[in-house]
Amino acid sequence: MSGVTHPGSARHLLLVFIFLLPLQGYGAEAAEKHDHDHESGHNEALSEPDSAHEHNQNEHNDSESSVRLSAEQRQQAGIISRIIPAEKADIPLRAPAEIRANGYRSFVVSPRVDSVVITRHVALGDHVQPGQPLLTLFSEGVASAQAELRSARSEWLRVKNLGEKAAGAARYNQAENTLAAARARLTAYGLNADAELTPARFGEYQLTAQTAGLVLSDDFQQGQRVMAGSALMQITDETTLWAEARLPAESELNLTRDTRVMLNVAGLNISAQISHESHTIDPLTRTRIVRLTVDNPDHRLHPGLFASADFYTRSEQAVTLVPETALMRGSDGDWQIFIEHAPGEFRALEVVRGRTIRTTGRSASKAKETLVEISSDDPSALSAYPIVIAGAFFIASEQAKGGFDPHNH
């Protein structure tokens, strides 16, 4: 019968099923393993190009971040680079100053008795020598003193010729004392008591220069009546002048006579020496005055000129100073310098600009160099590689042509 299954046939089908079951599992496992291996191989194939691309990109960035110049280019552009070690330096503090007359080498010309100005013999700005006549004046007090001296001198000569015994001791002593008093009065007026006196010249006398120098002021007119002690002229020896510098009241500078000071006057830099430091604060300007002594043998400086004084003190920490020409602006506006990373290969290094220091010689000359204090997030690069101090503009131009951005933006 077709619908009846024989026991032998059923047993046969069971054996076939048991035999095929492991083969199906093996096929699925093999297929899964094949798919995994294929995917892994595909991922490895993808990762290798990515790694190579990253390596090439790094090389490309390094190439963009540097400017390479031949020896001929460096020579034509005048590029100079050198190692600049960080070291302690003289840091200046600038303060306003004014040139003044040296009070120790100045002389005020004034009458010692009420007088009238008859004639002036010198004018403002003239150079005078000791003993040179400056003014001729007239004074009633001088005329009276001269008359008394003339009379006392005549009396003394008569008594002296008679002798003390013949004239009497009282008369002799009185005549001698009267003459001494008359001489002292004229000497007190600043006149020569031993000069020959004629009645026609009574009352007239001259004021002469007591020192060599320049006439800085002459505040009077001919025919003017002046009081005793009035300052008519000021004579100053300009070979040595003073400069009064005004420092902030809170300044804690430890100044000594050996502190280096440079004055800048009308573009000239002249060495000065500290002679006095005020211990009081000016109540109006709230500054303290430091007096400087300045040699002026060529008479280039004159009282009244405004100046600036640079007080140089040693920095407490080491600093890196580069010429101002070494600094360039980057594409983002930040300051940068160029370091010679390898011979002929220059790279930009971003820096922070600090204090500006103008270096000058100790003789009278114009400023020699302007240095700038710099710092960087990579201080080792500042000291390890030569810094371009000349020709940085040319490198910056070559950098701009390549479109290099130091921040890789």
C-alpha positions in Angstrom: 0.0 0.0 0.0 1.2 3.4 -0.9 0.1 5.1 2.4 1.9 2.6 4.6 5.5 3.2 5.7 7.6 0.2 6.3 9.7 0.1 9.4 12.9 -0.4 7.4 12.2 2.8 5.4 11.7 4.9 8.5 14.9 3.7 10.0 16.7 4.6 6.8 15.4 8.2 6.8 16.4 8.7 10.4 20.0 7.7 9.7 20.1 10.1 6.8 18.9 13.0 8.9 21.4 12.3 11.7 24.2 12.3 9.1 23.2 15.6 7.4 22.7 17.6 10.6 26.4 18.2 11.4 27.2 19.0 7.9 24.7 21.8 7.9 26.2 23.3 11.1 29.7 23.1 9.6 28.5 24.9 6.5 27.0 27.8 8.5 30.1 28.1 10.6 32.3 28.1 7.6 30.2 30.7 5.9 30.2 32.9 9.0 34.0 32.6 9.3 34.4 33.4 5.7 32.3 36.5 6.0 34.3 37.7 9.1 37.6 37.1 7.4 36.4 39.0 4.4 35.2 42.0 6.5 38.5 42.0 8.5 40.5 42.0 5.4 38.5 44.8 4.0 38.9 46.9 7.2 42.7 46.3 7.2 42.8 47.4 3.6 40.9 50.6 4.6 43.1 51.4 7.6 46.4 51.1 5.8 45.5 54.0 3.3 44.3 56.1 6.3 47.6 55.7 8.1 49.6 56.5 5.1 47.4 59.6 4.5 48.0 60.8 8.0 51.7 60.4 7.7 51.7 62.3 4.4 49.6 65.0 6.0 52.1 65.5 8.9 54.9 65.7 6.4 52.9 68.2 4.4 52.3 70.4 7.6 55.9 70.3 8.5 56.8 71.4 5.0 54.3 74.2 5.2 55.5 75.4 8.7 59.0 76.1 7.5 60.6 78.4 4.9 63.6 77.0 3.1 66.1 79.3 1.6 69.3 78.7 -0.3 72.6 80.2 0.8 72.4 82.6 -2.1 68.9 83.8 -1.0 70.1 84.2 2.6 73.0 86.3 1.5 71.0 88.5 -0.8 68.3 89.1 1.8 70.9 89.8 4.5 69.5 87.2 6.9 71.5 86.9 10.1 70.6 84.5 12.9 72.4 83.7 16.1 71.8 82.0 19.5 70.5 84.5 22.0 70.8 83.2 25.6 68.5 84.4 28.3 70.5 86.5 30.8 70.1 89.3 33.3 70.1 92.7 31.8 69.9 96.4 32.6 66.2 97.4 32.5 65.5 101.1 32.1 62.9 103.1 34.0 62.1 106.3 32.1 61.2 109.6 33.8 60.7 113.1 32.6 63.5 115.6 33.4 64.4 119.2 32.9 67.8 120.8 32.4 68.6 123.4 35.0 71.6 125.7 35.9 74.2 124.2 38.2 73.5 126.1 41.5 76.9 125.4 42.7 78.5 127.1 39.7 76.1 130.0 39.4 76.4 133.6 40.6 73.7 136.1 41.2 74.7 139.7 40.4 72.9 142.1 42.8 73.7 145.5 44.4 74.4 145.7 48.2 72.9 149.1 48.5 70.0 150.9 46.9 71.2 152.1 43.5 70.2 153.4 40.0 71.4 151.5 36.9 73.5 153.8 34.8 75.0 151.5 32.1 75.0 147.9 31.2 78.2 146.4 29.7 77.0 142.9 28.7 73.8 141.5 27.3 71.8 138.3 27.7 73.6 135.3 26.4 77.1 136.8 26.5 80.0 134.8 27.9 82.0 136.7 30.6 85.2 136.2 32.4 86.1 136.8 36.0 86.6 140.5 36.8 84.8 141.7 33.6 82.5 144.8 34.2 78.8 144.0 34.0 77.0 147.1 35.2 77.7 150.7 36.2 75.4 152.0 39.0 75.0 155.1 41.1 74.1 155.2 44.8 73.8 158.0 47.3 74.9 155.6 50.1 78.0 154.8 48.1 78.7 158.5 47.6 78.4 159.2 51.3 80.6 156.3 52.2 83.3 157.4 49.7 83.2 160.9 51.1 83.6 159.6 54.6 86.5 157.4 53.5 88.2 160.4 51.8 87.9 162.5 54.9 88.9 159.8 57.2 92.0 159.0 55.1 93.1 162.7 55.1 92.7 162.9 58.9 94.6 159.8 59.4 97.5 161.0 57.3 97.8 164.2 59.3 97.6 162.4 62.7 100.1 159.8 61.5 102.6 162.4 60.5 102.3 164.1 63.8 102.7 160.9 65.7 100.8 159.6 68.6 102.6 161.6 71.3 102.2 164.9 69.5 98.6 164.4 68.4 97.5 162.7 71.6 96.5 159.1 72.1 92.8 159.8 71.9 92.9 161.7 68.6 95.3 159.1 67.1 93.1 156.2 68.0 89.9 158.0 66.8 91.4 158.8 63.4 92.6 155.2 62.9 89.2 153.8 63.9 87.3 156.2 61.7 89.4 155.2 58.7 88.8 151.5 59.4 85.1 152.0 59.7 84.9 153.9 56.4 86.9 151.2 54.6 84.7 148.5 56.0 81.5 150.3 54.9 82.8 150.5 51.3 84.0 146.9 51.4 80.5 145.9 52.6 79.1 147.6 49.5 81.4 145.4 47.4 83.7 148.2 46.4 87.5 148.4 46.5 88.3 150.7 49.5 91.9 151.2 48.3 90.9 152.7 44.9 91.7 156.3 44.2 88.7 158.5 44.9 87.8 161.7 43.0 84.8 163.8 44.0 83.5 163.8 40.4 83.1 160.0 40.5 81.5 159.8 44.0 78.5 157.4 44.0 79.4 155.5 40.8 80.6 152.0 41.0 80.7 148.8 38.9 79.5 145.3 39.5 81.9 142.7 38.0 81.7 139.0 37.2 82.9 136.8 40.0 83.1 133.7 37.8 83.3 132.7 34.2 80.1 131.8 32.6 77.0 132.7 30.5 74.6 135.6 31.3 71.4 133.6 31.7 69.1 136.5 32.9 69.2 140.3 33.2 66.0 141.4 34.6 66.4 145.2 34.7 66.5 148.3 32.5 69.0 151.2 32.3 67.9 154.1 34.5 65.9 151.7 36.8 66.2 152.2 40.5 66.9 148.9 42.2 66.8 147.8 45.9 69.7 146.3 47.7 69.7 142.5 47.1 67.7 142.7 43.8 68.8 140.0 41.3 69.9 141.9 38.3 71.9 139.1 36.5 72.6 135.4 36.8 76.0 134.1 35.6 76.2 130.4 35.2 79.1 128.1 34.2 77.5 125.8 31.6 80.3 123.3 31.4 78.4 121.4 34.1 74.6 121.5 34.4 71.9 119.9 36.5 69.0 117.8 35.3 66.0 117.3 37.7 64.2 114.0 37.0 60.9 113.2 38.5 60.2 109.6 39.5 56.9 108.2 40.7 56.4 108.5 44.4 55.8 104.7 44.7 59.0 103.9 42.8 61.2 101.4 44.8 64.4 101.9 42.8 67.5 101.5 44.8 69.5 104.3 43.4 73.2 104.9 44.1 75.8 107.2 42.6 76.9 104.2 40.5 73.5 103.7 38.9 73.7 104.2 35.2 71.6 107.1 33.9 71.2 108.3 30.3 69.6 111.5 29.4 67.8 112.0 26.0 67.8 115.6 25.0 66.7 116.7 21.6 67.7 113.3 20.2 71.0 113.1 21.9 71.9 110.5 24.6 74.2 111.8 27.2 75.5 110.1 30.3 74.6 111.6 33.7 75.4 110.9 37.3 73.1 110.9 40.3 74.2 113.7 42.7 71.2 114.0 45.0 67.9 112.1 45.7 65.2 114.0 47.4 63.7 112.3 50.5 60.4 114.3 50.3 57.5 114.1 47.8 56.5 117.1 45.8 53.0 117.9 47.1 51.8 119.2 43.7 53.1 116.5 41.3 53.4 113.7 43.8 56.8 112.8 42.5 60.3 112.6 44.0 63.1 114.6 42.5 66.4 113.1 41.6 69.1 115.6 40.7 71.6 114.6 38.0 74.9 116.2 37.1 75.6 116.5 33.4 78.9 117.4 31.7 78.3 120.0 29.0 81.8 120.9 27.6 80.5 121.8 24.2 77.6 124.0 25.5 75.0 121.9 23.6 72.6 121.9 26.5 71.0 124.9 28.1 68.8 125.4 31.2 65.1 125.0 30.4 65.4 122.2 28.0 63.1 119.2 28.6 64.6 115.8 28.6 63.9 112.2 29.6 66.1 110.2 32.0 66.5 106.4 31.8 67.6 104.8 35.1 69.1 101.4 34.4 68.7 98.7 37.1 69.7 95.0 36.9 66.8 92.6 36.3 66.2 90.0 39.0 65.6 87.2 36.5 67.2 86.3 33.1 65.4 87.7 30.1 65.6 87.2 26.4 66.2 90.4 24.4 66.0 90.6 20.6 66.4 93.5 18.2 63.1 95.1 17.4 63.6 94.2 13.7 63.4 90.5 14.6 59.7 90.8 15.5 57.0 90.3 12.9 53.2 90.2 12.9 51.7 86.8 12.1 48.6 86.2 10.0 46.5 86.4 13.2 48.1 89.6 14.4 50.2 88.0 17.1 53.9 88.7 17.4 56.3 86.1 16.1 60.0 85.5 15.4 61.8 83.1 13.1 64.1 80.4 14.4 66.6 78.6 12.2 65.4 75.0 12.9 67.9 73.6 10.5 70.5 75.1 8.2 68.5 77.2 5.7 65.2 76.1 7.3 63.3 78.8 9.2 60.2 78.3 11.3 57.9 80.9 12.9 57.6 80.9 16.7 54.9 82.9 18.4 56.1 85.1 21.2 54.8 87.6 23.7 56.3 91.1 23.5 57.5 92.7 26.7 59.4 95.8 27.7 61.3 97.9 25.1 64.9 98.7 26.0 66.9 101.3 24.2 70.6 100.6 24.6 73.0 103.5 24.4 76.7 104.1 24.9 78.1 106.0 27.8 79.3 108.8 25.5 77.1 111.5 23.9 75.7 109.7 20.8 72.4 108.7 19.3 70.7 105.5 20.4 72.6 102.5 19.1 69.9 99.8 19.2 66.4 99.1 20.4 65.9 95.7 22.1 62.6 94.0 23.0 62.0 91.5 25.8 60.2 88.4 24.5 58.8 85.2 26.0 57.3 82.1 24.6 55.2 79.1 25.6 58.2 77.1 24.3 61.2 78.7 26.1 63.5 75.9 25.1 63.1 76.9 21.4 64.2 80.4 22.3 67.6 79.2 23.6 68.1 76.1 21.5 67.9 77.5 18.0 69.4 80.6 16.3 67.0 83.5 16.2 66.8 85.6 13.0 67.8 89.1 14.0 68.1 90.6 10.4 66.1 89.8 7.3 63.0 88.6 9.1 60.8 90.6 6.8 62.0 88.6 3.8 61.2 85.4 5.5 57.8 86.7 6.5 57.2 87.5 2.8 58.2 84.0 1.7 55.9 82.7 4.5 53.0 84.7 3.2 53.5 83.4 -0.4 53.2 79.9 0.9 50.0 80.7 2.9 51.4 79.3 6.1 49.2 79.7 9.2 51.3 79.1 12.4 48.1 77.9 14.2 47.1 75.5 11.3 43.6 77.1 11.3 
